[in-house]
Amino acid sequence: MASGLVAVLGLFLLVDAAARGRWDIVWSAVGPVTALVWALWLLTVRPVVRLDDDALTAVNPLRTTRVPWAAVADVRLRWQIVVQTADGRSVTCRGGPSIRGSRPARRGELSVPHEPEELRAIRSRWQARRTARPDDRAVHRAWDRLAVGTGTAVVVLLVVSAVASAF
């Protein structure tokens, strides 16, 4: 939350400097502010876990992995949801829920981690669909083009800011 407020403040200050005609400040700060906004988007907004009838798709900060239900060997929760594939690899889903501890009802009782509803939904979909297409076991991993493309634009803006600061 605080980092989001810092990003909003940085954008506000950029707009303010542009409105005042201080283009030297705008060009010096546009790269770092854009990098901050991109990093926040990449780490907090972009990651997601999508379920469909054929596969689970994990969109992580820079990579996207599609795991067909027939290729899933196990689904468990560590700090994030981890999908174990039939070939022995693990796919960590950064966009899924994390472990949340529950508070003990009485003093002295052990706290038991809460199993998120999202994990139950993934497991039930896997149980229902794992035999639907047994021939589809290929796990597809690829760079997330949107994240890498915007990251490249951020690097260009950082170079522009560095050059503008030098003058």
Steps between C-alpha positions, in 0.01 A plus 500: 500500500772747594697423183187568294465836669863580422436415133192723491695781667782463247254519210334804657835676536587423137171651382555798727851561364366476143218745580756746636715464191795338683586251225849448639343349813248299296770345278725430799226330702287325238727192486518426874129569554407278205731227631329515839152482349607214269652301789185545710281393208726205424512371857152579630254536212626284213536158671185290468390138495245414231300180487319366197371160393833398345774647719623718781686811383738674740594854400806582710696827487700423184388150397172335407456126552207294372463160667237264352297319765635164380855620575422599861632251757418699816383842617614625840539821690832623632552876503314497167312235306745248356399270214710185473504369144516137387857552372618603849516876453334755723308808395459767767191713446586850620148626434331253731417525866765450765494329836297687757523390856189491709496627853444239768157505662650477849830585651747213479337333197700453182409712201409300193570645157186579305459326162382766256184449296703561182716196575190284546365631167824410320505152653136432415550616139811280475314198640213552258706570185823299532370210289316713243796531259766250613708552184557870576794496744727766351577783742546828310733763647557835333618850574215734579521730197303782659719508812827473306389758242398754760823427690697582187314831471582572865870439434485747209338760728769439764767568238315817394487612863870430550590699188267786600654511849849527354417827324 
